[in-house]
Amino acid sequence: MATLSRETHAPTWRRSSYSSVQGNCVEVVNRHPCEVVVRDSKQRACAVLRFTGREWTHLLVALVGHRN
């Protein structure tokens, strides 16, 4: 299950390709082959969501399925 935590390092974040022109988006970083970290681009100092690689894949599949 995804967990909330505070970042202690300065990772290289990438912005979602679905970002709006107003900057409403999420940023993602792969910390390890089996961990994905997500944050709100407007609340960078706040907590992040951590997913296992498997959880992240399931989330993306669910979101793409919901969009169609």
N, C-alpha and C positions, 0 to 999 in steps of 0.2 A: 504494500500500500504506500502511496506517496506520503512523504513527510515534510513538515515545515522546519526550516533551520536557517541560521544566519551564515553568510559566506565569510570565510576567514582569508581567502586568497583573492587575487585579481585575475580571474580566468578571462579568456578571450570569448566574448559573447557574440552570437550572431542573431540578427533580427529576423523575425518571421517574414516570409515572402508575401504574406497576406496583410502586412502593416497598412494602416490607413494613412492618408496624407496628414491627418491631425496627429499622427504619432501614437495612436492607440494600438499597442501591439505587445507581444511577449518577446523575450529574448531567451535563447537556449544555448547551453554549452554542454558538450560531452566531456565529463570529468574523467571517466574511465570507460573502457569498452562496455561495461555493464551498468553505467550510471549516467543519467541525463538530468540536468538541473535547469529549471525554468523560473524566470522572474518577470515582473511587470516592468516595462521600460520606463514608466513614469515614477515608479517607486523603487528605484534601484537599491536603496539602503535597507529596504524591508526584507522580510523573510523570503526564502525561495522554496520552490517545490522540488523535491528529489524523487526521481523515478528510477526503477531498475530498467534495463534495456527492454525486458519483456513487458513491463507495465507501459512504457512509452509506446511501444509498438501497438499494444492493445488500444491505447488512447487514440493514437492516430487513425487506426482502422475504424474505430467507433465514430470519430469526427468526420472522416471522409464519407462513411456510410450515412451519417445523419445529414450531410450536406446534399446528397443526391436525392 
